[in-house]
Amino acid sequence: MPSSMKGSERGVSGVRRAREIVRLGLCAALLFVLKAALAPLPNIEAVTLLVILYTLWFGRGALLILCLFVTLEGAVYGFHLWWIAYLYVWAVLWLAVTLAGHRERSTLFWAALGGIFGLSFGFLCSFPYLAAGGIHTMLGWWAAGIPFDLIHGFANFALILVLFSPLDSLWKRVNGPKTK
């Protein structure tokens, strides 16, 4: 911060920064709570939808949301092989959205991306099992989860198709079109 900045200007900047940190923390908490609320439904979750929206709204700030979310997940449910996958799997989605999000995309596009992510989730999460037990462990773990990946992919597609536009419109109405 330039030393020529007046005290009141620094204060306003600090308030904005604090507000942004609180906003990102609340977004991480919302991810965690919604995932827990939908936990009784096998592989039906709103995390993918929200990660897509958070990435479009916050850009790199969404990575902080993901770090907080993954840390909460590990702290509550334990740090095991599944958690190692969480360290990178949500970043893969963030990267896909970041690369695709430079142009305006249709809701159908985002639904398809979320569906593909859900279908590939088990495969993406199987790599720690490769390290822990070899290729047979990885493939066995992945194959056992394919029915759940099918549910995950179709549920992501449907949820994003229905909720993406209303949530994005609400966000833009409340916060303006650009938050990044």
ZATIFI-216027 format. One record per residue: residue number from 0; residue in one letter; x, y, z of N, C-alpha, C, O in turn. Coordinates in nm, 2 decimals. Atoms other than C-alpha are relative to their C-alpha. Layout:
BEGIN
NODE  resi  resn     n.u     n.v     n.w    ca.u    ca.v    ca.w     c.u     c.v     c.w     o.u     o.v     o.w
NODE   NUM     A       X       Y       Z       X       Y       Z       X       Y       Z       X       Y       Z
...
END
This chain:
BEGIN
NODE  resi  resn     n.u     n.v     n.w    ca.u    ca.v    ca.w     c.u     c.v     c.w     o.u     o.v     o.w
NODE     0     M    0.08   -0.12    0.00    0.00    0.00    0.00    0.09    0.12    0.00    0.18    0.13    0.08
NODE     1     P   -0.09   -0.11    0.01    0.15    0.33   -0.10   -0.01    0.09    0.13   -0.12    0.10    0.19
NODE     2     S    0.00   -0.08   -0.12    0.26    0.55    0.19   -0.08    0.13   -0.01   -0.12    0.20    0.08
NODE     3     S    0.07   -0.13    0.03    0.09    0.85    0.02   -0.15   -0.02    0.03   -0.22    0.08    0.03
NODE     4     M    0.14    0.02   -0.02   -0.25    0.69    0.08   -0.04    0.05    0.14    0.02    0.02    0.24
NODE     5     K    0.05   -0.06   -0.13   -0.45    0.87    0.35   -0.05   -0.11    0.09   -0.09   -0.22    0.04
NODE     6     G    0.05    0.10   -0.10   -0.55    0.69    0.66   -0.14   -0.05   -0.03   -0.17   -0.17   -0.01
NODE     7     S    0.14    0.03    0.03   -0.92    0.70    0.56   -0.01   -0.09   -0.12   -0.09   -0.18   -0.13
NODE     8     E   -0.01    0.09    0.12   -0.83    0.54    0.22    0.04   -0.14    0.04   -0.01   -0.24   -0.01
NODE     9     R   -0.05    0.13   -0.04   -0.64    0.26    0.39   -0.11   -0.07    0.08   -0.13   -0.19    0.07
NODE    10     G    0.11    0.05   -0.08   -0.94    0.21    0.63   -0.10   -0.06   -0.09   -0.16   -0.17   -0.07
NODE    11     V    0.10    0.05    0.09   -1.18    0.17    0.34    0.05   -0.12   -0.07   -0.03   -0.22   -0.09
NODE    12     S   -0.06    0.12    0.07   -0.95   -0.07    0.16    0.00   -0.12    0.10   -0.03   -0.23    0.06
NODE    13     G    0.00    0.11   -0.10   -0.91   -0.27    0.48   -0.14   -0.06    0.03   -0.16   -0.18    0.05
NODE    14     V    0.14    0.05   -0.02   -1.29   -0.29    0.53   -0.04   -0.08   -0.12   -0.11   -0.19   -0.10
NODE    15     R    0.03    0.08    0.12   -1.33   -0.41    0.17    0.06   -0.13    0.01    0.00   -0.24   -0.02
NODE    16     R   -0.07    0.12    0.00   -1.07   -0.67    0.22   -0.06   -0.09    0.11   -0.08   -0.21    0.09
NODE    17     A    0.06    0.08   -0.10   -1.22   -0.79    0.55   -0.14   -0.05   -0.04   -0.17   -0.17   -0.02
NODE    18     R    0.13    0.04    0.05   -1.57   -0.80    0.39    0.02   -0.12   -0.10   -0.06   -0.21   -0.10
NODE    19     E   -0.03    0.10    0.09   -1.42   -1.01    0.11    0.04   -0.13    0.06   -0.01   -0.24    0.02
NODE    20     I   -0.04    0.12   -0.07   -1.26   -1.26    0.35   -0.12   -0.06    0.07   -0.13   -0.18    0.07
NODE    21     V    0.12    0.05   -0.06   -1.58   -1.29    0.54   -0.09   -0.07   -0.10   -0.15   -0.18   -0.08
NODE    22     R    0.08    0.06    0.10   -1.77   -1.35    0.22    0.05   -0.14   -0.05   -0.03   -0.23   -0.07
NODE    23     L   -0.06    0.12    0.04   -1.53   -1.62    0.11   -0.02   -0.11    0.11   -0.04   -0.23    0.08
NODE    24     G    0.02    0.10   -0.11   -1.55   -1.79    0.45   -0.14   -0.05    0.01   -0.16   -0.16    0.03
NODE    25     L    0.14    0.04    0.00   -1.93   -1.79    0.44   -0.03   -0.09   -0.12   -0.11   -0.18   -0.10
NODE    26     C    0.02    0.09    0.12   -1.92   -1.94    0.09    0.06   -0.14    0.03   -0.01   -0.24    0.00
NODE    27     A   -0.06    0.13   -0.04   -1.69   -2.22    0.23   -0.09   -0.07    0.10   -0.11   -0.19    0.09
NODE    28     A    0.10    0.06   -0.10   -1.93   -2.28    0.52   -0.12   -0.05   -0.07   -0.18   -0.15   -0.03
NODE    29     L    0.12    0.04    0.08   -2.22   -2.29    0.28    0.03   -0.13   -0.07   -0.06   -0.22   -0.08
NODE    30     L   -0.04    0.12    0.06   -2.04   -2.56    0.08   -0.01   -0.12    0.10   -0.07   -0.22    0.07
NODE    31     F    0.00    0.10   -0.10   -1.98   -2.76    0.39   -0.13   -0.04    0.05   -0.17   -0.16    0.06
NODE    32     V    0.13    0.03   -0.05   -2.33   -2.73    0.53   -0.09   -0.07   -0.10   -0.16   -0.16   -0.07
NODE    33     L    0.08    0.06    0.11   -2.50   -2.81    0.20    0.04   -0.14   -0.03   -0.04   -0.23   -0.05
NODE    34     K   -0.05    0.13    0.02   -2.28   -3.11    0.15   -0.05   -0.10    0.11   -0.10   -0.21    0.09
NODE    35     A    0.05    0.08   -0.11   -2.37   -3.24    0.50   -0.15   -0.02    0.00   -0.20   -0.13    0.03
NODE    36     A    0.15    0.01    0.01   -2.74   -3.17    0.45   -0.05   -0.10   -0.10   -0.15   -0.17   -0.08
NODE    37     L    0.04    0.09    0.11   -2.75   -3.37    0.13    0.07   -0.14    0.01    0.04   -0.22   -0.07
NODE    38     A   -0.07    0.13   -0.01   -2.53   -3.65    0.26   -0.08   -0.13    0.00   -0.04   -0.23   -0.04
NODE    39     P    0.08    0.12    0.01   -2.82   -3.89    0.31   -0.03   -0.05   -0.14   -0.07   -0.17   -0.16
NODE    40     L    0.03    0.04    0.14   -2.87   -3.89   -0.07    0.13   -0.03   -0.06    0.23    0.05   -0.06
NODE    41     P   -0.13    0.04    0.05   -2.59   -4.09   -0.23    0.04    0.08   -0.13   -0.02    0.08   -0.23
NODE    42     N   -0.07   -0.07    0.11   -2.37   -3.87   -0.45   -0.08    0.11   -0.06   -0.06    0.14   -0.18
NODE    43     I    0.08   -0.12    0.04   -2.63   -3.59   -0.48    0.05    0.11    0.08    0.03    0.11    0.21
NODE    44     E   -0.06   -0.11   -0.08   -2.46   -3.27   -0.38   -0.01    0.13   -0.08   -0.02    0.13   -0.20
NODE    45     A    0.00   -0.13    0.06   -2.46   -2.90   -0.45    0.14    0.06   -0.01    0.16    0.17   -0.06
NODE    46     V   -0.14   -0.05    0.00   -2.08   -2.86   -0.42    0.05    0.03   -0.14    0.10    0.14   -0.16
NODE    47     T   -0.05   -0.02    0.13   -2.01   -2.89   -0.79   -0.06    0.13   -0.06    0.00    0.21   -0.12
NODE    48     L    0.07   -0.12    0.05   -2.27   -2.63   -0.88    0.06    0.13    0.07    0.09    0.22    0.00
NODE    49     L   -0.05   -0.11   -0.06   -2.14   -2.39   -0.62    0.15    0.03   -0.03    0.19    0.14   -0.04
NODE    50     V   -0.14   -0.03    0.04   -1.77   -2.44   -0.71    0.00    0.06   -0.14    0.08    0.15   -0.16
NODE    51     I    0.00   -0.07    0.13   -1.86   -2.35   -1.07   -0.04    0.14    0.02    0.03    0.23   -0.04
NODE    52     L    0.04   -0.14   -0.02   -2.05   -2.04   -0.96    0.11    0.08    0.07    0.14    0.19    0.03
NODE    53     Y   -0.10   -0.07   -0.08   -1.78   -1.94   -0.70    0.12    0.03   -0.09    0.18    0.14   -0.08
NODE    54     T   -0.12   -0.02    0.09   -1.51   -1.98   -0.97   -0.03    0.12   -0.10    0.05    0.20   -0.12
NODE    55     L    0.04   -0.10    0.09   -1.71   -1.76   -1.21   -0.01    0.14    0.07    0.03    0.24    0.01
NODE    56     W    0.02   -0.12   -0.08   -1.78   -1.50   -0.94    0.13    0.05    0.06    0.15    0.18    0.06
NODE    57     F   -0.12   -0.05   -0.08   -1.45   -1.49   -0.74    0.13   -0.03   -0.07    0.23    0.02   -0.02
NODE    58     G   -0.13    0.03    0.06   -1.19   -1.62   -0.98    0.09   -0.08    0.09    0.06   -0.18    0.15
NODE    59     R   -0.10    0.07   -0.09   -0.88   -1.71   -0.78   -0.05   -0.01    0.15    0.00   -0.09    0.22
NODE    60     G    0.06    0.01   -0.13   -1.07   -1.63   -0.46   -0.07   -0.13    0.03   -0.08   -0.17    0.15
NODE    61     A    0.07    0.13   -0.02   -1.26   -1.95   -0.51    0.10   -0.11    0.05    0.06   -0.20    0.12
NODE    62     L   -0.09    0.10   -0.06   -0.94   -2.14   -0.43    0.01    0.01    0.15    0.03   -0.09    0.21
NODE    63     L    0.01   -0.01   -0.15   -0.95   -2.00   -0.08   -0.12   -0.07    0.06   -0.11   -0.14    0.16
NODE    64     I    0.13    0.07   -0.04   -1.31   -2.12   -0.05    0.03   -0.15    0.00   -0.01   -0.22    0.09
NODE    65     L   -0.03    0.15    0.01   -1.19   -2.47   -0.17    0.09   -0.04    0.11    0.07   -0.15    0.17
NODE    66     C   -0.09    0.04   -0.11   -0.90   -2.47    0.08   -0.07   -0.01    0.13   -0.05   -0.11    0.21
NODE    67     L    0.07    0.01   -0.13   -1.13   -2.39    0.37   -0.10   -0.11    0.00   -0.11   -0.18    0.10
NODE    68     F    0.09    0.11    0.01   -1.39   -2.64    0.25    0.07   -0.13    0.02    0.02   -0.22    0.10
NODE    69     V   -0.07    0.12   -0.01   -1.14   -2.92    0.22    0.06   -0.02    0.14    0.06   -0.13    0.19
NODE    70     T   -0.06    0.01   -0.13   -0.98   -2.84    0.55   -0.12   -0.04    0.10   -0.10   -0.12    0.19
NODE    71     L    0.12    0.04   -0.08   -1.33   -2.85    0.72   -0.04   -0.14   -0.01   -0.06   -0.21    0.08
NODE    72     E    0.04    0.14    0.02   -1.41   -3.18    0.56    0.10   -0.10    0.07    0.06   -0.19    0.13
NODE    73     G   -0.10    0.08   -0.07   -1.08   -3.33    0.69   -0.01    0.00    0.15    0.00   -0.10    0.22
NODE    74     A    0.00   -0.01   -0.14   -1.12   -3.19    1.03   -0.12   -0.07    0.06   -0.12   -0.12    0.17
NODE    75     V    0.12    0.06   -0.05   -1.48   -3.32    1.07    0.00   -0.15   -0.03   -0.04   -0.23    0.06
NODE    76     Y    0.02    0.13    0.04   -1.46   -3.65    0.88    0.13   -0.09    0.01    0.13   -0.21   -0.01
NODE    77     G   -0.13    0.07   -0.01   -1.09   -3.74    0.93    0.08    0.01   -0.13    0.03    0.03   -0.24
NODE    78     F   -0.10   -0.01    0.11   -0.78   -3.72    0.71    0.04   -0.14   -0.04    0.12   -0.21    0.03
NODE    79     H   -0.03    0.14    0.05   -0.76   -4.04    0.50    0.03    0.01   -0.15    0.04    0.12   -0.20
NODE    80     L   -0.03    0.00    0.14   -0.70   -4.14    0.14   -0.10    0.09   -0.08   -0.07    0.16   -0.17
NODE    81     W    0.10   -0.08    0.07   -1.03   -3.98    0.03    0.03    0.15    0.00    0.01    0.22   -0.09
NODE    82     W   -0.03   -0.14   -0.02   -0.91   -3.65    0.17    0.11    0.05   -0.09    0.12    0.16   -0.13
NODE    83     I   -0.11   -0.03    0.09   -0.59   -3.66   -0.03   -0.06    0.04   -0.14   -0.01    0.13   -0.20
NODE    84     A    0.06   -0.03    0.13   -0.81   -3.67   -0.34   -0.07    0.13    0.00   -0.07    0.21   -0.10
NODE    85     Y    0.07   -0.13   -0.01   -1.01   -3.37   -0.22    0.10    0.11   -0.01    0.06    0.22   -0.05
NODE    86     L   -0.10   -0.11    0.01   -0.68   -3.17   -0.21    0.01    0.04   -0.15    0.05    0.16   -0.17
NODE    87     Y   -0.01   -0.04    0.14   -0.68   -3.18   -0.59   -0.12   -0.01   -0.09   -0.13    0.06   -0.19
NODE    88     V    0.12    0.02    0.09   -1.02   -3.29   -0.73   -0.08    0.12   -0.02   -0.13    0.15   -0.13
NODE    89     W    0.08   -0.13    0.02   -1.20   -2.96   -0.66    0.08    0.10   -0.07    0.03    0.19   -0.14
NODE    90     A   -0.08   -0.09    0.08   -0.90   -2.77   -0.80   -0.01   -0.04   -0.15    0.01    0.05   -0.23
NODE    91     V    0.02    0.04    0.14   -0.94   -2.97   -1.12   -0.13    0.06   -0.06   -0.12    0.11   -0.17
NODE    92     L    0.12   -0.07    0.05   -1.30   -2.84   -1.15    0.02    0.15   -0.01   -0.02    0.21   -0.11
NODE    93     W   -0.03   -0.14    0.00   -1.18   -2.49   -1.06    0.07    0.03   -0.13    0.04    0.13   -0.20
NODE    94     L   -0.09   -0.03    0.12   -0.92   -2.51   -1.34   -0.09   -0.01   -0.13   -0.08    0.07   -0.22
NODE    95     A    0.09    0.01    0.12   -1.18   -2.64   -1.60   -0.09    0.12   -0.01   -0.11    0.16   -0.12
NODE    96     V    0.09   -0.12    0.01   -1.42   -2.36   -1.51    0.08    0.12   -0.04    0.03    0.21   -0.12
NODE    97     T   -0.08   -0.12    0.03   -1.14   -2.10   -1.52    0.03    0.00   -0.15    0.03    0.11   -0.21
NODE    98     L   -0.04    0.01    0.14   -1.03   -2.22   -1.86   -0.12    0.03   -0.09   -0.11    0.09   -0.20
NODE    99     A    0.12   -0.01    0.09   -1.39   -2.23   -2.00   -0.07    0.13    0.03   -0.15    0.17   -0.06
NODE   100     G    0.08   -0.12   -0.04   -1.52   -1.92   -1.82    0.04    0.13   -0.05   -0.01    0.23   -0.02
NODE   101     H   -0.04   -0.13    0.06   -1.34   -1.66   -2.02   -0.10    0.06   -0.10   -0.10    0.17   -0.13
NODE   102     R    0.11   -0.04    0.09   -1.64   -1.65   -2.25   -0.13   -0.03    0.06   -0.14   -0.11    0.15
NODE   103     E    0.14    0.03   -0.05   -2.01   -1.63   -2.18   -0.04   -0.14   -0.05   -0.03   -0.17   -0.16
NODE   104     R    0.04    0.14    0.03   -2.14   -1.99   -2.17   -0.15   -0.02    0.04   -0.20    0.05    0.13
NODE   105     S    0.14    0.03   -0.03   -2.49   -2.13   -2.16   -0.01   -0.09    0.12    0.09   -0.15    0.17
NODE   106     T    0.02    0.09   -0.12   -2.64   -2.31   -1.86    0.02   -0.14   -0.04    0.07   -0.22    0.04
NODE   107     L   -0.02    0.14    0.05   -2.64   -2.63   -2.07    0.15   -0.03    0.00    0.18   -0.15    0.03
NODE   108     F   -0.15    0.03    0.00   -2.26   -2.60   -2.11    0.04   -0.03    0.14    0.11   -0.13    0.17
NODE   109     W   -0.05    0.02   -0.14   -2.21   -2.56   -1.73   -0.06   -0.13    0.06    0.00   -0.20    0.13
NODE   110     A    0.06    0.12   -0.04   -2.46   -2.85   -1.67    0.08   -0.12   -0.05    0.10   -0.22    0.02
NODE   111     A   -0.07    0.11    0.06   -2.27   -3.07   -1.91    0.14   -0.01    0.07    0.19   -0.13    0.09
NODE   112     L   -0.12    0.01   -0.07   -1.94   -2.98   -1.75   -0.01   -0.06    0.14    0.07   -0.15    0.18
NODE   113     G    0.03    0.06   -0.13   -2.08   -3.06   -1.40   -0.03   -0.15   -0.01    0.01   -0.23    0.07
NODE   114     G    0.03    0.14    0.02   -2.22   -3.39   -1.53    0.12   -0.08   -0.03    0.14   -0.19    0.02
NODE   115     I   -0.12    0.07    0.03   -1.89   -3.49   -1.68    0.09   -0.01    0.12    0.15   -0.11    0.14
NODE   116     F   -0.08    0.00   -0.12   -1.71   -3.39   -1.36   -0.05   -0.11    0.09    0.02   -0.19    0.15
NODE   117     G    0.06    0.10   -0.09   -1.96   -3.61   -1.16    0.03   -0.14   -0.05    0.06   -0.23    0.03
NODE   118     L   -0.03    0.13    0.06   -1.91   -3.90   -1.40    0.15   -0.04    0.02    0.18   -0.16    0.04
NODE   119     S   -0.14    0.03   -0.01   -1.53   -3.88   -1.37    0.05    0.01    0.15    0.17   -0.01    0.17
NODE   120     F   -0.05   -0.03   -0.14   -1.52   -3.80   -0.99    0.07   -0.12    0.06    0.17   -0.11    0.12
NODE   121     G   -0.06    0.12   -0.05   -1.45   -4.16   -0.89    0.14   -0.03   -0.05    0.23   -0.06    0.02
NODE   122     F   -0.13    0.03    0.06   -1.17   -4.20   -1.14    0.10    0.11    0.05    0.21    0.07    0.09
NODE   123     L   -0.09   -0.11   -0.05   -1.02   -3.86   -1.03    0.04   -0.03    0.14    0.16    0.00    0.18
NODE   124     C   -0.03    0.03   -0.14   -1.04   -3.97   -0.67    0.08   -0.13    0.02    0.11   -0.16    0.14
NODE   125     S   -0.06    0.13   -0.02   -0.88   -4.31   -0.73    0.15    0.00    0.01    0.21   -0.10    0.04
NODE   126     F   -0.15   -0.01    0.00   -0.52   -4.19   -0.76    0.07   -0.02    0.13    0.17   -0.09    0.13
NODE   127     P   -0.06    0.03   -0.13   -0.44   -4.20   -0.39    0.00   -0.15    0.02    0.09   -0.20    0.09
NODE   128     Y    0.00    0.15   -0.02   -0.54   -4.57   -0.40    0.10   -0.07   -0.09    0.15   -0.18   -0.06
NODE   129     L   -0.11    0.05    0.08   -0.29   -4.63   -0.68    0.13    0.01    0.08    0.20   -0.09    0.08
NODE   130     A   -0.12   -0.01   -0.09   -0.02   -4.50   -0.45    0.00   -0.09    0.12    0.10   -0.14    0.16
NODE   131     A    0.01    0.08   -0.13   -0.15   -4.69   -0.15    0.01   -0.15   -0.03    0.06   -0.22    0.05
NODE   132     G    0.01    0.14    0.02   -0.21   -5.03   -0.31    0.03   -0.05   -0.14    0.02   -0.17   -0.17
NODE   133     G   -0.03    0.04    0.14   -0.12   -5.03   -0.68   -0.12    0.01   -0.09   -0.22    0.05   -0.05
NODE   134     I    0.10   -0.02    0.10   -0.31   -5.04   -1.00   -0.13   -0.08    0.03   -0.24   -0.04    0.00
NODE   135     H    0.12    0.09   -0.03   -0.55   -5.33   -0.89   -0.08    0.07    0.11   -0.21    0.06    0.10
NODE   136     T    0.08   -0.07   -0.10   -0.65   -5.14   -0.58   -0.07    0.12   -0.06   -0.19    0.15   -0.03
NODE   137     M    0.06   -0.12    0.06   -0.71   -4.82   -0.78   -0.12   -0.04   -0.09   -0.22    0.02   -0.08
NODE   138     L    0.10    0.04    0.09   -0.91   -4.99   -1.05   -0.12   -0.07    0.07   -0.24   -0.04    0.04
NODE   139     G    0.11    0.06   -0.08   -1.11   -5.20   -0.80   -0.08    0.11    0.08   -0.20    0.10    0.08
NODE   140     W    0.07   -0.11   -0.08   -1.19   -4.89   -0.59   -0.09    0.08   -0.10   -0.20    0.11   -0.07
NODE   141     W    0.07   -0.08    0.10   -1.29   -4.70   -0.91   -0.12   -0.08   -0.05   -0.23   -0.02   -0.06
NODE   142     A    0.11    0.09    0.06   -1.50   -4.99   -1.05   -0.12   -0.01    0.10   -0.23   -0.01    0.06
NODE   143     A    0.10    0.02   -0.10   -1.69   -5.04   -0.72   -0.09    0.13    0.01   -0.20    0.12    0.05
NODE   144     G    0.07   -0.13   -0.02   -1.79   -4.67   -0.73   -0.07    0.05   -0.13   -0.14    0.15   -0.12
NODE   145     I    0.06   -0.05    0.12   -1.91   -4.65   -1.09   -0.15    0.03    0.01   -0.20    0.13   -0.04
NODE   146     P    0.15   -0.03   -0.02   -2.29   -4.68   -1.00   -0.02    0.14    0.07   -0.11    0.21    0.03
NODE   147     F    0.02   -0.13   -0.07   -2.24   -4.38   -0.77    0.05    0.11   -0.08   -0.01    0.22   -0.08
NODE   148     D   -0.04   -0.10    0.09   -2.05   -4.19   -1.03   -0.11    0.03   -0.10   -0.13    0.15   -0.14
NODE   149     L    0.12   -0.03    0.10   -2.35   -4.23   -1.27   -0.10    0.09    0.07   -0.15    0.18    0.01
NODE   150     I    0.10   -0.08   -0.07   -2.58   -4.09   -1.00    0.06    0.14    0.01   -0.01    0.24   -0.01
NODE   151     H   -0.06   -0.13   -0.02   -2.33   -3.81   -0.93   -0.01    0.08   -0.13   -0.04    0.20   -0.12
NODE   152     G    0.00   -0.07    0.13   -2.30   -3.72   -1.30   -0.14    0.05   -0.04   -0.16    0.17   -0.08
NODE   153     F    0.14   -0.04    0.04   -2.68   -3.71   -1.37   -0.05    0.10    0.10   -0.12    0.19    0.06
NODE   154     A    0.05   -0.10   -0.10   -2.76   -3.53   -1.04    0.07    0.13   -0.02    0.00    0.24   -0.01
NODE   155     N   -0.07   -0.12    0.03   -2.49   -3.27   -1.11   -0.07    0.07   -0.12   -0.10    0.19   -0.12
NODE   156     F    0.05   -0.05    0.12   -2.63   -3.22   -1.46   -0.14    0.07    0.03   -0.16    0.18   -0.01
NODE   157     A    0.13   -0.05   -0.03   -2.99   -3.18   -1.34    0.00    0.12    0.10   -0.07    0.22    0.07
NODE   158     L    0.00   -0.11   -0.10   -2.91   -2.96   -1.04    0.05    0.13   -0.06    0.00    0.24   -0.04
NODE   159     I   -0.06   -0.12    0.07   -2.69   -2.72   -1.25   -0.10    0.05   -0.10   -0.12    0.17   -0.11
NODE   160     L    0.09   -0.05    0.10   -2.95   -2.71   -1.53   -0.12    0.08    0.07   -0.16    0.18    0.01
NODE   161     V    0.11   -0.06   -0.07   -3.22   -2.61   -1.28    0.04    0.13    0.08   -0.03    0.23    0.08
NODE   162     L   -0.04   -0.11   -0.10   -3.03   -2.38   -1.03    0.11    0.10   -0.05    0.12    0.20    0.01
NODE   163     F   -0.11   -0.09    0.04   -2.74   -2.23   -1.22   -0.05    0.14   -0.04    0.00    0.24    0.02
NODE   164     S    0.05   -0.13    0.04   -2.93   -1.94   -1.39   -0.06    0.08    0.11   -0.03    0.20    0.12
NODE   165     P    0.06   -0.08   -0.11   -3.14   -1.84   -1.09    0.10    0.05    0.10    0.09    0.16    0.14
NODE   166     L   -0.11   -0.04   -0.10   -2.84   -1.84   -0.85    0.09    0.11   -0.06    0.12    0.20    0.01
NODE   167     D   -0.09   -0.10    0.06   -2.62   -1.65   -1.10   -0.07    0.13   -0.02   -0.01    0.24    0.01
NODE   168     S    0.07   -0.12    0.01   -2.89   -1.40   -1.17   -0.02    0.07    0.13   -0.01    0.20    0.14
NODE   169     L    0.02   -0.06   -0.13   -2.96   -1.34   -0.80    0.13    0.06    0.04    0.13    0.17    0.10
NODE   170     W   -0.13   -0.05   -0.04   -2.59   -1.30   -0.73    0.03    0.13   -0.08    0.08    0.23   -0.01
NODE   171     K   -0.03   -0.12    0.08   -2.55   -1.04   -1.02   -0.09    0.11    0.04   -0.05    0.23    0.04
NODE   172     R    0.09   -0.11   -0.04   -2.86   -0.85   -0.90    0.04    0.06    0.13    0.03    0.18    0.15
NODE   173     V   -0.04   -0.05   -0.13   -2.73   -0.83   -0.55    0.14    0.07    0.00    0.16    0.17    0.07
NODE   174     N   -0.14   -0.04    0.00   -2.36   -0.78   -0.62    0.06    0.07   -0.12    0.17    0.12   -0.12
NODE   175     G   -0.05   -0.05    0.13   -2.33   -0.65   -0.97    0.07   -0.11   -0.08    0.09   -0.22   -0.03
NODE   176     P   -0.05    0.11    0.09   -2.19   -0.85   -1.27    0.13   -0.05    0.03    0.16   -0.17    0.01
NODE   177     K   -0.13    0.05   -0.02   -1.83   -0.87   -1.17    0.04    0.01    0.15    0.03    0.12    0.21
NODE   178     T   -0.05    0.00   -0.13   -1.69   -0.97   -0.83    0.15   -0.03    0.01    0.22    0.01    0.10
NODE   179     K   -0.14    0.04    0.00   -1.35   -1.10   -0.93    0.09    0.12    0.02    0.22    0.11    0.03
END
